[in-house]
């Protein structure tokens, strides 16, 4: 009978720990989303109101190199947030 109560306690503990991620994971996910949004904001703009006129600002280093690099860094932060094990240091 002692084994049955132990099993019930284990099931109860599993139900309490139903979340896959913990607070630390979500914080990193939010940081990653903000970095991705900043990258896309830096990528926007540079258009022209008149289709007959070429605007060379569309090929600025900010839009060609900086913004995509920031977006990739944001995605790397997201991958880290998913793979992060917050219980690693706990015994």
C-alpha positions in Angstrom: 0.0 0.0 0.0 2.9 2.3 0.6 3.9 2.0 -3.1 0.5 3.1 -4.3 0.6 6.3 -2.3 4.1 7.0 -3.6 2.8 6.6 -7.2 0.0 9.0 -6.5 2.4 11.6 -5.2 4.6 11.2 -8.3 1.5 11.7 -10.6 0.5 14.7 -8.5 4.0 16.2 -8.9 3.9 15.6 -12.7 0.6 17.4 -12.9 2.1 20.4 -11.0 5.1 20.5 -13.4 2.9 20.5 -16.5 4.7 23.5 -18.0 7.5 22.6 -20.4 9.4 25.9 -20.0 10.0 27.9 -16.9 10.2 31.7 -16.3 13.9 31.9 -17.4 13.0 30.3 -20.8 10.1 32.8 -21.4 12.4 35.8 -20.5 14.9 34.7 -23.1 12.1 34.1 -25.6 10.7 37.6 -25.1 14.3 39.1 -25.5 14.7 37.1 -28.7 11.3 38.4 -30.1 12.3 42.0 -29.3 15.7 41.6 -31.0 13.9 40.1 -34.1 11.4 43.0 -34.1 14.3 45.5 -33.9 15.9 43.8 -36.9 12.8 44.0 -39.0 12.2 47.6 -38.0 15.8 48.5 -39.2 15.1 46.6 -42.4 12.0 48.7 -43.3 11.7 51.9 -45.2 13.7 53.2 -48.1 10.9 53.1 -50.6 10.0 55.8 -53.1 6.6 57.5 -53.7 7.3 57.8 -57.4 7.9 54.4 -59.2 9.9 56.3 -61.9 12.6 57.4 -59.4 15.2 55.1 -58.0 16.1 55.5 -54.3 19.6 54.1 -53.6 18.9 54.2 -49.9 17.3 50.7 -50.3 20.8 49.3 -50.6 22.2 51.0 -47.4 24.5 48.9 -45.2 21.9 49.1 -42.4 19.4 47.2 -44.6 21.8 44.8 -46.3 24.1 43.8 -43.4 23.0 45.1 -40.0 19.3 44.3 -40.0 19.6 40.7 -41.2 22.4 40.0 -38.8 20.3 41.3 -35.9 17.4 39.1 -37.0 19.6 36.0 -37.1 20.9 36.9 -33.7 17.3 37.1 -32.5 16.6 33.6 -33.9 19.7 32.3 -32.2 18.4 33.7 -28.9 15.1 31.9 -29.5 16.9 28.6 -30.1 18.9 29.1 -26.9 15.7 29.9 -25.0 14.1 26.6 -26.2 17.1 24.5 -25.5 17.8 26.1 -22.1 17.4 23.8 -19.1 16.7 26.0 -16.1 16.9 22.9 -13.7 20.4 22.1 -14.7 22.0 23.6 -11.6 19.5 22.1 -9.2 20.0 18.7 -7.7 
